[in-house]
Amino acid sequence: MDDDEKSVKNKLIIEGIDSQTGKKFRPADWAERMSGSLSTFRNRRIIYSPNLRPAINKSGNKCMIVDDELKETNPALYNNIIEFAKKNKLKTNRNINKPDIINKSNKDKHKNKGED
């Protein structure tokens, strides 16, 4: 197993879809809000942590990628995220394929109005 495969296997994907009803989870920016707890700001841009970041899958559903390292570096936050997913019946998956996830670009998604 190479490093790229390890990096995929050490991640939990939480999808913004109710696992029982199939409905999209609201509010629509839930993944950005939760990922914001570890984000920083640089040059008026949000920089998400590699341990907790929003993404979109091929189906266009909002997701949150949670690296297993978060369990060691911030166990309280990790447990809160897991409980949040359980409480809201969100789909979770560890068996992901890299092409299934489209990472959000900090540059494109958080561009301030009036900037080109």
N, C-alpha and C positions, 0 to 999 in steps of 0.2 A: 504494500500500500504506500503510495507516494504522499508527499506533504499536502498536495491539493485534495486528495481523497480524504485525508485525515481532517482537513479544515472543514469539509462539508459534513462529515460524520459527527463532529463535535458541536453541532449547532441544532437548536430547536427552532422550528418555524411555527409561529402562531399566526393562523390565518383569520382575518376578520369576517368569518362566516360562522353562523350558529350551526354546530354539528348536528343538531336535532331538526331544525326547521329549514336550514339552507339559506336563511336570510342574512343580508349584510349587516354587520355590527355597526351601530351608531354610537357616538358621533363619528363622522367620516375620518377625522384626523386622529383617531385613537392611537395609532402606531407612532405618529410623530410626537404626540403628547407624552406617551410612556418613554419613548427613546430619548426624549428631551432631558430626562433626569440625569443622563450621563453625557449630554452633549456640551460642547463649548462653542464660543463665538469667536470668529477670527475674520477680520476684514468684512464685517457686517454679514457674515455667512454662518450658518449653523453647521458645525462639524460633529457628526455622530460618532459615538464610540464604536470600535469594531466589535465590542462585546454586546451591544444592544443598538440595533438600527432598524429603521423602517425599510420596507421594500414593497414591490408589487410583483405578483406572480403572473404567469402567462395568461391566466384567465382575467387579469385586471383587478384582482382582489388585493386589498391592502394586507400586508403581512408584517410581522416583526421577527427579526432574526436575533435569537438569543444564543450567544456563545456559551458553552459549558464553563468557560473560565470565569464567568460572572458568578457562578455558584461558589467559587473560592474567593474571589476578590470582593464580592458584595453579597453575602448570603441572604441578608434581609431583603434586598431589592429582588434578588432571584426568586425567593419564596413568594414575595408579593406578586410578581409577574405570573408565576405558576398558579397561584390562587385566583388571580384575576381571570386567567384563561379558563380555569375550571368553573368558577362562579358564573361566567358569562357563556359557558358551553362552547367556547371557540375551538375550531379545529386545530389540532397540533400534529406535527409530523417531524420525524427525524430522518426518514428515508427520502431525502430530497435529491434532485438532480440539479446541478448548477444551472442548466438552461431554463429550468422552470421558474427561477427567480430573476427578476429584472431589478437591479439595484437602482435606487433613486440617486440621481446626481445632485449633490449639494449645490453645485453651481447653478443648475437649471431650476431646481425646485424652490430655491430660497433667494432668487434674484430680487433685489429691491426694485420697486417701481421707479421708472425713469432711468434705469441703468441699461446700457446696451453692451 
